[in-house]
Amino acid sequence: MDEVLVNQIAGIVRSGAPLIIAAIGEIFTERAGVVNLSLNGSLLLSALAGFVVGVSTQSVAVGMVAAMIVGMLVALLVAFSSIALKQSQVAVGFVLTLLCRDLAIFLGETWRNTRGLTAPHLTIPILGDIPVIGQILFQQDVFTYLSYFVVIVATIWIFRTRAGLALRSIGERPETAFARGFRVNRMRYLYTAVGGALVGLAGAAYTLNINSTWAESGIDGQGWIALAIVIFGGWVPVRAMFGVYLVAALRAFVNSQQSNPDMSSSALQLLLALPWALMLLVLVVVSNRYLERLLPAMPRQIQPVIRSLLRARPPAALGTRFED
């Protein structure tokens, strides 16, 4: 395979890592029945925290921990406002995303364009030597490997463990879970904290790896994309990962066209909107109502496969409160 193409695909995998980590964090939170709409603002604030602490200590690891703490605290505010204060998760999350965004921009003004750190790149022995696949997947940075790890762990945890069954039950039927002895609200706090910490880690991935500096322009809006990818992925980690790579590939294509001398400015602006338009289209298609209308027009043999791949049903108790 052409070396340039291999490097481009490897770049797509690398650039998608933060969104994958953020989407998996939101999947954990929403599987527990909590909607964390503060995602975009939390990404920005945790990205700033990770950058400032990382640069101040000259340690990527310490910066990652700081970002995870900030992301966790913001997410816990959403859970606390819903469980203890009995407020709307959607309203509180939306206010928090605006507050955190503005706070990050204000506090980060003195750090703008400061040279940052870059996460180390590691080649995995043996796997990294595999032609093409090794270059794309196993000659990457720490955050990319973490994105693989969280997808694998989340998939096994949610669908192959008793704890994952309990997680799904409190998001689907909390009354039944409570009757079986699970502390619903305590578990919601726990998984909201885990999800928030992963969102914080995703924020650190931008400023300590992708951008290697603080600039909100490269991060603002990513949280909304992560929320859309959670829906696109049907609250399933592997599907969410492929959704991220699809968006990253579209962006790479658009960026490659910016240097095309035959591309007019108006056409370029339309291309810049292409990832958003396709994501919106996919979200409409995967909604159960429209999917059931489209399936009869497809060959009968592939209908079960399409249904399993595209169906997106949210947890039944998502966004609701539970009194235990």
N, C-alpha and C positions, 0 to 999 in steps of 0.2 A: 504494500500500500504506500502511496505517496507520503513522504515525510511531512510535508506541509499539512496535509489532511489529518494525519495522525496527531500532530501538535494542536490543530484546531479542535479536534474531538477531545483531546486531553484538557484543553482550556475550557471546553464546555463542562466537563465533569468537575473541574476545579471551581468554576464560577457558580455551579449549582449547589455546592456543599452548604453554604450558609442557609439557603432556602430550604434544603432538605432537613437540616437540623431544626429550623424554626417550625416547619410543617409537622415534624414528628412530635415536637413539644406541644403544639396545639392539638394534635390527635390525642395525646395522653389526657390533656385537659378536657377536651370535649367528650371523650369516651367516658369521663367521670361525670358528665352532665353540666359542666361549667363552660360558658362561652367567654373567651378572653379576647375581647375586641381591642384591648390596649396594645395589641401585638406590634403595630407600626411604631408607636411612640416608645414602647419598651425596647424595640430593636435599636432605635436611635440612642436612647439614654444609656443602655447597656454597652453599645458600641463606643460611646464617649468614655464611659467609666473604664472599660477594658483598655482603651487606648491610653488614657491619662495614667492609670495605675501601671500599665505595662511599660510605658516610656519612663515613668518616674523610677520604677524599680529595675528597669532594663531586663524584665523577665516576661516572656510571653505567657508562661504558666500562671503567674500571679495576676496578670491582666485578665486571663480567661476566668479565673476564680472570681475576681471583682465583678466582671460582667455578668456572670451567672448569679451572683448574689443580688445584683440590681434587678435583673429580670425576674428572679424569684419573688422579690419583695413587691414588685409592681403587680405580678399575677396574684399574689396573696391578698392584695388590696381588693381586687375584684371578687375573690372568693369570700373574704370577710364581709364586704358590703352586702353580698347576697345572703350568706348564711346567718351572720350575726345581726346585721342591720336591716335585712329583708328589703333591700333595694334591687332595682332592675340591673341585671348583669350587663345588658346591652347598653343602657344609659351610662352606667359607671365606667364601663370599658371604653366607650366612645370619648367620654370626658378625659379619661386618663391618657388616651392616645394623643389627644391634642395637647394636654398639659405636659406630658413627657417630651413630646416633639419640640415644643417651644422652649422648654427648660434645657434640653440638650443643645439647641441652637444658641441659646443665650450663654450657657456655661462654656460651650465649646469655642466661643469667639476667640479667646486668647490662645487656643491650641490649633487654630486653623492653619493648614499648610505646614504644620510641624512634622518633621521627618520622624517616622515611626519605626516599629520593628516588623520583621517578617518571620512568620512561622517556619520552622525548619522543614526542608524537603528530605524525604527519606525514600530510598529504594528498598522494597521488600525483597530479601534474598530469594532466589529461585523464581518466584512469581514475577519479579521485575524483569527477568531475562526472557520471558515469553515474548515472541515477536508480536508486535502491534498491541495485543491485549495488555501485555506487561507495561508497555510504554504509556498506554492510556490510563490504566487503572492502578498500577502498582509502582509508578515513579511520581508520586504526588506529595503533597504537603500534609501536615498533621491533621488539619481541619477536614480535608477530604477523606482521610482514613477514618476520622471520627464520624463522618456522615455515613459511611458504610456500616460502621459499628452500631450506630443508633438505629438504623433501619433493621438490621439483623436482630438486635436485642429487643426492639419494640415488637417486631413480628412474632418472635418466640414468646415474649412475655404476654402479649395480648391474646394470642390464639392457641398457645400450647401449655399454659400453666394455670394452676388453680387461682393464683392471684390475678391473672388476666381475666379469668371467668368472673371473679368478683368485681373487677373493674368494669367489665361490660354490663354486669347486672345493675350496678348503681347508676349507670348511665341510661339503661333501658327501663328497668323496673325497680326503682329504689325501695318501694314498699316490700317487694318480695325479698330483696337483698337484706333489708332490715329484719324481716321475719326469720331469716336464716342466720342471724347473728352478726351481720356486718355493720360496722359503725359508719353509716353512709357519709355523714358530714365530715367526719374525721378523715375518711379516705378521700373525699373531695378536696380537702385542704392539702393532703399529701400529694395527690396527682397534679393539682394546680401548681404546687411548688416545684415539682419535677418538670412539668411543662414549661413553667416560667424560667427555670434554670437553663433549659435547652434553648429557649428563645434568647436568653442572655448570651449563651455560648455562640449562637448564630450572629449576634451583634458583634462580638469580639472577632469573629471570623472575617468581618468586613474590614475593620480598622487594623487588625493585626496580621492580615494576610492578603485579602483581595485588593484593598486600596493602600494599605500600609501608611495611612495618614488619616486625619480627621477632616471629613467633609460630608455634611449631611446630604448633599445632592446625590451621592452614590448609594445612599441607603434609604432615603425617604421614599415611601411607596412600596418597599419590599414586603412589609408586613401585610399589606392588603393582598398582594399576590400570594403570600403564604396561606392566608385564610381561604382564598379562592382555590388553591391547590388542594387543601384539605377536603373541600367539597368535591372537587374533580376526582380526587383519589378515593372517594367513598369511605373516608376514615380508615383506610388501609395503608400501612406504611409503604409497601412496595409500589402500589399504584401512585402514591404521592411522589415517590422518588422519580418515577418515569414522567410524571407531570412536570416536575421541576426541570428535568433534562430537556423536555419538549420546549418549555419556555426559554431555557438557556440557549438551545439550538436556534430558535427563532431570533433571539437577540443577536447571536453571533452572525446570523445571516444579514440582519439589518445593519449591523456595524460594518460588515464587509462591503456593503453597498454605498456607504458614505464616501468612500474614496473613488467611486465610479464616476468618471467625468461625464458619462452620458445620462446620469440620473439627475433629473430636475429637482429643485428644492421642494416643490409641491408633492412630487412623487415620493421623495424621501420622507416628508412629514407623514404621508399615508403609511409608509413602511414602518415608521416608528410606532404607529398605533396598532400595527398588525398583531403583536403578541396579546395586547389587551382585547382586541376584537375577537381573536380566535378563542381566548380563554372564556369570554362571555358566551360565545357560540357553543362551546363545549359544555359550559355549565347549564345552558338551556337544554341541550341534547340529553345530558345525563340525568336530568330530572325525570322521575319515574313517569310522570304524565306524558311527556313527549317521547320518551324512550319506548313506551308500550305502543305508541302510535306508529313509530318507525319500524319496529321489529317485524310486523306482518309483511312489509315490503321487501324484506331480506330473505335469502334462501333459508329454508327450514332447518337445514343441517347446522348452520352457523348461529342460529338465533340463541341457543343456550349459552354459547361462548360470548356473544356480544352482550347478552343480558348480565352475565357474571362479571364481565370486564368493565362495563359502563354504568351499571346501576349504582346509584348513590343515595343511600337512605340514612339520614342522621340518627343518632341515638334518640330514642323516644322521649327521654326525660331531659333532653338538652335544653339548658336555659331555665329550668324549673327549680323551685326551692323544695326542700324536704324537711319536715319537722320530725325530729327523732326524740 
